[in-house]
Amino acid sequence: MARNPSHRRDRTPKRQNTPGEDALSRAVASGDAPLGIEGLDDAAWLEVIHKMDEVYAQLVEDEIALEEKNAQLEQSQQFILGLLSSMSDVLAACNERGEIEETNAALCELLGQPDSVLRGSRFEHWLADEASAAALRETVRAGAPMRDAGIELNLRSRDGVAVPVDFSCTPRGGPRGRRVGYLLVGRPMGELKRAYRQLREAHEALKQAQQQLLHSEKMAALGRLVAGVAHELNNPISFVLGNVHVLKRYAERLTRFVDASAQPATPAERARLRETLRIDSILTDLPSLIDGTIEGAQRTADIVIALRRFSAVDREERVAVDLNDVVERAIQWIRKGAGPDFDVHWTRGAPMLVRGNPGQLLQVLMNLIQNACDAATGAQRERPELWIELACREGKVRVTIRDNGPGIADEHLPHLFEPFFTTKPPGRGTGLGLSISYGIVERHEGRLTARNASDGGAVFTVEIPQLSAEA
């Protein structure tokens, strides 16, 4: 502890001359100093007195420094005692003979003994069984290398019950690296097991919540997919249904005409019935009705086949996929779903083949297109617009999706693909769409990036290794 120099001078004791020194000083001053010792003159006596003053001053300085060191030592001791008393882990510092030299409040509370009883006793005395004592002796045996070791010992609690404690045994080194004892620091296994159980329960709860959120995101993607499919299936099914109703009426008329033709009648009566039932117009209309019904059924079958091809979201098999087909299907199903109407600037080009999972790639592009539409709609644009480009560069197929929305805030760009991060209002998104899309693209050995366009809007880019025609 530092002291004020001026304060130090004030505290320095004043040295009082002895009567002989005072007399000698007066004699020296008057010139009548006796020569008490032969061969010593007055100057020598003054030098002796001066040296005595210097030695006394040095003793005073040493005393002040010693007081400062004692104060610092006391502060250090209080600090160490505070640490030992606040530790929740039990601690015992033992010498080479296994006698306890230092302990803490946690160990005293566990054993139910005061510090005065524990100090000087052998640590083995407080173990609950011989197996623990043997394990401790094996760990700290003489000549063993100095290294940290983990050991589980059973301590005898205040109630006489064995309490398992997980100890860390650390050697205590003395001068010249010589081992002078060991330090035992441990925590009761009950607390560890309880902490591990709580950690495991929290981990399971987190996994369950994550699975629920992933399921919610999949259901949201499936909802958009189903809405688009239902709208696309509505037209051919309605067309087929209408044709079938017409064919049913035609069949009824044809049945009446055939039944009437089987009865005896004159040619004039048959001609009149034929005209009444409009058999000729039916026969003329039948081929187009049948062709239209077949066409509608075929269109429905094509949609179902495409749905089967693109709906395997969780299957991991990889096939050759033309990203033109994926982009086209994503646009159709998003546009025909429940989302807002938007304009897409995209032209199908040459085949862009990659090896991947069609359903997973469709999920990625549907998510990016849906997000672009939502961003442009939220910006109060007159009409949302998207620009989609496919290109091949350096052995990679690149899909670029740009919108006319407000763009991405600079503080949001670093967190865009983090799970549960979303800028949408509550109830509009789980924050997992982009994270899942990022993982899908990464599993396809590709990369998904985001940036802001120079003229406004956000730009998302998907890059996936191209599949050569030979492959």
N, C-alpha and C positions, 0 to 999 in steps of 0.2 A: 504494500500500500504506500503510495507516494506521499511525501510530506512537504509542506511549504518551507523553503530554505530559511526564510525569515523567522518562521515559527520554530524551526530547529535551533536557530541561534538564541532565541528567547529562552528555550528550554535547557540550553547547555549550562551545567552548573559552573559557578565561578570558583576557581581554585583559591583557597585561603592560604596565605603564607604562614609557615610555622613561626613561633617567636624567634628562633635562631636565625631563620631566613630574614625576618624583618630587621633583626639587629645587625646581621651581616650586610644587609642593604644599606642601613644607616651609616655603618662604619665605612663602607665603600664610598658612600657619598661624601663623608667628611675627610676621607684620606687616612683614617686611623684604624683601618681593618687589621685585626691581628692575624698573624700567620699561624693558623692552627696546625697546619701540616707543612713540614719543611719541603720546599721545592714547588709549592703551589702559590702562585701569585693571585692577585685580585681578579685578573681576567679569566684565569682558569676556573675560579669559583663562580664567576658570572656565567661561564659557558656551561658548567654543571647545572646551575639553576635553570638556564634556558632549555637544556635537554630534558630536565624534569618536567618543565611546562609542556614541551612538545609531546612527551609520553602520556602525560595526563590528558591532553586534548585528544590524542588518538584513542585513548581508552573511552572517552566520552562519545566520540564518533562511532566506535565499535558498539557501544551500548545502544545507541540510537538505531544503528543498522540491525542489531539483534532484535530490538523491539519490533521493527518493521517486518523482519522475517517471521517472527512469532505471530504477528497479526495475519500475514499472508497464509501461514500454515494453518492458523485457526479457521480462516475463510475456506481453505481447501478442504479441511476436515468437515466443516459444516456442509459444504457442497456435496461431498461424497456421502455423508450421512443422510442428506436429503434424498439423494438418488437411491440409496439402499432402502430407505423407508418407503419410497414411492413405487418401487418395483413390485409388479404383480407376480413375477416369477420368483421361485424360491432360489436362494443363493447360499452357498457355503464355501468359504475359502479354507482349505486344509493345508497343513504342513506335510512333510514327507512321511511322518508317522501316522497320518490320517486324523490328526487332532484338529478340531475346528478352531480357527483363529478369527474368523469374521463371519457374520451371518446377517440376515435382514429380517424385517418384520413378517414377511410372508412365510418364511420357514418357521419362525417362532409360532405363528398362528396355526400353521398346519400341524406341527408337532405338539402344540399346547404347552410349550415350555418357554420360560423367559430366556433372554439372551445370556444372562449370567450363568444359567445352567448349561446352555449349549456350548459356550466358549470353554475350550480345554477338553471337552469330551470327544471321544472317537466317533466319527461319522457312522461307522459300522454299527454302533450301539443303537442307532435310531432306525435301522433297517428292519423290515418286518419278517424276513426269512433268510435262511442260509444261502439260497440261490442268488439273491440280490447281493449278499456280502461277497460271495465267490466271484460274481460278475464284476463287482467294483475292484476287488483285488487283482483280477486278471487285467483290468484296464489300466490300473495305476501301478502295476508291479514295477519294482526297481529294475532299471536298465532298459525299460521299454522306450521306444523312440518318442520324442516329444511331438505329438500331433493331437489335433482335436478329434474327439471320438464321441459318438452317440451311444447312450446306454439307457436302458429302462430299468429302474429300481423301484421296489415297493417300500415306501416309508410307513412307519407306524404312527398313525394319527393320534390325536388326543383321546379318542374313543377306543384306541386299540385296534382299529380297523386298518387293513393294508390298503394304502392308496398308491396306485401305480403312477409314477412320475417319469416323464421323458427328459433325461438329463443330457446336457452337453458338457463333457469333461475336457477342460483346457489346462494344459500344464502351466505352472507359474515359474517363470525364469528368474534367476537371481544374477548376481555378478558373474561375469565371464561365461554367461550362458548356462550356468549350472542350475538344474531344476531344484526348486526349494519347496515344491508342493503342487497342488492342483486346485482348480476352481470348478465347482459344480453349479451349473445354472439350469433349472428345469421348470417344466410346467406340468401340473397334474393332467393325466391322460383324459380325465373326465371332461375338462374344459376343451381339450383338443378335439375329442370326439364330438362334443356338442357343437363346436365351431365348424367342424367338417360336415356334420349333419345339416346345420343351417346353410352352409355354402352349397351343399348338394341339393337341398330343397330349393334354394334360390335359383340354382342353375337349371333344375328341372322346370321350375315355373317360367324361367326365361325361355327355355326351349319350347315349352307349350305355347307361350304367347307368340313366339316367333312363328311356330307352325300355324297358329290360328291366323296371324296376319298374312302369311304366305298363302294360306287357303283363301282368305278374303280377296287377295290380289288375283289369284287364279280364277275365283268366281267372278270378279269384276271383268277380267279379260274374257272369260267364257260368256258372260252376259253380253258384252259387245259383239262377240262372235255369233252368238245365237240370234241376236237382234238382226244382224246383217244377213244371216242365212235365212231367217224367217221371212225377211222382206224379199230376198231374192227368190225363194221358193214360192212366194205368194203368186207371182205372175203366171208361171207355167202350170201350177196346180189349179189356179182359178180358170185358166184357159182349158185345161183338160176337163175340169168339172163341168164347165159350161157346155163343152162339146158332148160330154156323156149324157147330159140332160136332153140335149137335142136329139142325140142318137136314140135315146129311150122313147121319145115321142115318135120318131120315124119308125122304130121297131113296132110300136103299137099300130100305126097305120098300115105298115106292110103286113102285119099279122092279120088285120081285118080284111085286107085285100086278098090275101092268100086263102083265108077261110071262105070268103065270098066266091072266089074263083072255083072252089071245089064244089059249090052248089050249082044245080042246073040253072042257067041264065042265058039270055040272048046276048049276042055281041053288043047290042046297043046299051043294055043294062051294065055290062062289064065296063064299057067305055065311059058311061056316066059315073060309075063308082070310081074308076081310075082317075077321072078328072076331079071328082069330089075330094078324094083322099090326096090329091096332088102327088101321085106316085111318080110321075115323070120328073118333077122338081126334086123329089127326094132322091131318086136315082142319080140325078145330076149333082146334087150336093154331097152325097155320101163319100166320094173319093177325097174331096177337100177336107171334110170332117174327120175322116179316118187319118189322113196325112197330118192334119193339125194336131190330133190327139196323140199320134205317135211322136210328133215333134215335141210336144209339151212333155210327154213322158220321158223322152230321151233327154230333154233339157233338165228335168228333175233328176234323172239318173246321173247326168254329168255333175250336177251340183253336189249330189251325195258322194260321188267318187272323189271330187275335189275336197269335200269336207273330211272324208276319211283320210285323204292324203295329208291334209294340213292340220288335223286335230290331234295328232299324237304328240301332245305337249311333253309328256313325261317319258316318252320312249327315247332311247339313246342311240338307236341305229342311225348311221350316216349313209346318205345316198347322194347321187348327183342331183343338184337343185339349180334350176335357172332362177336367178333372183328377179328376173322380169316377171315370172309367174307369181312370185311371192309378193312383189310390190303391187301388181295388178289386183290380186285377191285381197290384199290388205286395204287398198283404196275402196274396192267395191263393198267390203263388209263394214268398213267404218262409215262410208257414205250412206249405205242403206240401213245403218243402225239408228240408234236414238240420238246420235250426236247432231251438231249443227251442220247446215249445208255449207259447203266450201268449194272453192275452185282449185283444181290441181293442174299444174303445168308439168306434164310428163308425157314422154313419147317412148313407146316400147322400141328398143333397139336390138342389136345383135345379142345372141345368147350370152349370158354372164353366168357361167357354171362355177359352182362351189360344191365342196363336199360338206354336207351338214344335215341337220334334222329339219325337215320342212315346217313342222308345227312350231318348233321353237323359234325359227327365224321369222315365221309369220307373227308370232307373239311379239317379237322385238319390234318389227316394222309397224304393226298395229298400235303398239304403245307409243312409238315416236310420232306417228301420224296423229293419233288422238291427242297427245300432248301439244303438238303444234296447232291443231284446231282449237283446243281450249285456250292456248295463249293468245292466239289471234282474236278469238271471240271475246276474251276478257279485256282486250285492249280497245274494245268498242269500235272495231273496224267495220266499215260498211259491209264488207264481205270477206271472210277469212280466205287467204290464198296460201297455197303451198307450191314450192318448186322442188321437184325430185329429179335427181340426175344419177345415172349409172355410168360408171367409167371403169376402165381397167388400166392400172398403172403399176409398174414394177412388180408384176406377178400377183397383184391384189385387186379384187373387185371392190370398188368404193361406191357406196350409196350415200348421197348427200341429200338431206331434207332441210329446207329453209322455209321459214314462215314470215309473215308480215306483222308479227306481234311486237311487243315492246322490247324483246330481248331478255337477257339474263343479267341480273344485278352482279356487279363485280364481287361482292362479298358472298354470293351464293355459288359462284363457279367452282370453288375448291370443294364444296360439300354436295355437289349435284348428284353424285352417284353413291352417296352414303345411305345405308338403310334408314328408313323412317324419316328421311329429310324430304319435306314438301313445302312448296309455297302456296298450295291451294288452300282454300278455306276448310275448316273442319267439316268432315263428312263427304268431302269431294275426292279424297285420295288417301291411300295408306302410306305413301312415301316409299313404296317398295318397287314400283314399276320400273324406274330407271336402274335401281340396284339389281333387280332380277335380269333386266335386259343386258346390263354390263356383264353379269356373270355368264349369261348364255353366249354372248359374243366372245368372251374370254375363253370359254370352253371350246369354241370353234377356232381357237388359235388366232382370233382377230382382235380388233380394238374398237372401242366406242368412245368418241370424244365429243365435246361440245364447246362452242364459242359463239361470239356475237358477230353478225355480219356488219361490214363497214357501212352499209346503207340502212341498217336497222334490221331487227328480227334476230332470231336464234338460228344457229346452224348445228345440226347433229350429223356426224359422219360415222358410218359403219364400214370397217375395212375387214375383209375376210380373204384368206389365200385363195387364188383362182385355181380351178380344177382344169387341167389341160384336156384337150379333146382326146388325146391318146389314153389318158387315165380314165 
